[in-house]
Amino acid sequence: MKGGPDAEVPLQGEADPGRAQGSAQGRRERAARGRRAHGRRPGGRVETMYWAFGDDDVYVTAELPGNTSAAALGMVVSAAGGVRTSTVVLLSAEEIDEAVRQRVDYRAPGA
């Protein structure tokens, strides 16, 4: 992700069981409010939100202006205490092609 406008950023989260109280309807309503509010604040919007089984409880794809907005969103959501987030930066095929063309001076330890 180049950090430019309209980059899609996947975020994952693990709910805090101690804070996951209330009815299923109440959780759905809070999730809907969260999608609307949190996705707009850093200058973006939530594209998708899925609940899941496994290590992560929720998967969100947000369209955000860049990496700093994704970091800000993750920090604010985590600081609220209800969800532990992690953010994944995706690279397009063009960005991978650009990375392959770059010269990197690296020598393995002990080489």
N, C-alpha and C positions, 0 to 999 in steps of 0.2 A: 504494500500500500504506500503510495507516495505521500500521503498526508494532505493531498489536495482536496478540493470540494467533492462531496458526494462519494466518499470511499465507504464501502461496506465493511463493517467491523463485527466479527462474531464475539460475543461475550458468553461466558458460562458462569453458572452460579450454583452454590450449594446452600440450601436454606438452613437457617438455625432452627433446630426443632423446638427450642424453648420459646421462640418468637412466632412459630407457625401455629398460632391458635386461632380459633374461630371456625365458623361453618365454611363449607366448601364454597357457598355463594359469596360469603364475605371475602374469602381469599380471591375469588375471581374478580370481584369488584375492586379490591385493592390492587390487584395485578393490572387491571384495565387503567386505573388512575395512574399507576406507576408508569405504564407504557406511554401514556399521553404526556405526563409531566416530565419524567426523566429523559425521554428521548428528544424532547424539544430544547431543553435548557442549554446543552452545549452546542446548539446550532444544528441539530440533526433530528432524525426521527427513527423510531423503531420500525423495522420492516417486518420482522417475524418474531414470534415468541412461542416456544414449545416447552411443555413440562415433560420430564423424562424420568425413567428408572435408572438407577446406577449411581456412580460417584457424584455426578452433577444432577441437580434437580430441575434446572431451567437452562434453556439455550435461547439466546436472543441475537438477532442480526439487526444492527442499527446502521443507518446511513448517517455518517458524521463527517465534519469538515476535515478531520485528520487525526493523527496519533495523539496529540495533546488533548483533544476533545474526548477521545476514547479513554485516555488515562484519567481525566477529570471525572467522567461519568462513573468509571469503575471505582475510583476512590470515594466518591460521594455515596454511592450505593453501599459499598462495603462499610464505610464509617457509620452508616445508619444502623448497622448491627443485625439486620435481618437476613442478609445474604453475603456469602464470601464469593467474590467474583474473580475471574481470570479472563484476560483478554488475549485473543489470538490475532496476529497481524497476517493477513493474506496477501500474497503476491500474485499479480497477473502473469500471464505467459510473457508479455512484453517486458515486465520488470525482471523476470528470471533471465530472459535473453540479454538484457542490459547488464545484469550481474555477471553473467558468463563472459561478457566482453571486457569487463574491468580487470585490470592487472592488479594483483595483490601480491606483495612481497611477504612471504611467510616461510619460516624454516621450522620444522618440527623440533621439539626439545630433544637434545642429544644428537641431532643430525649434523 
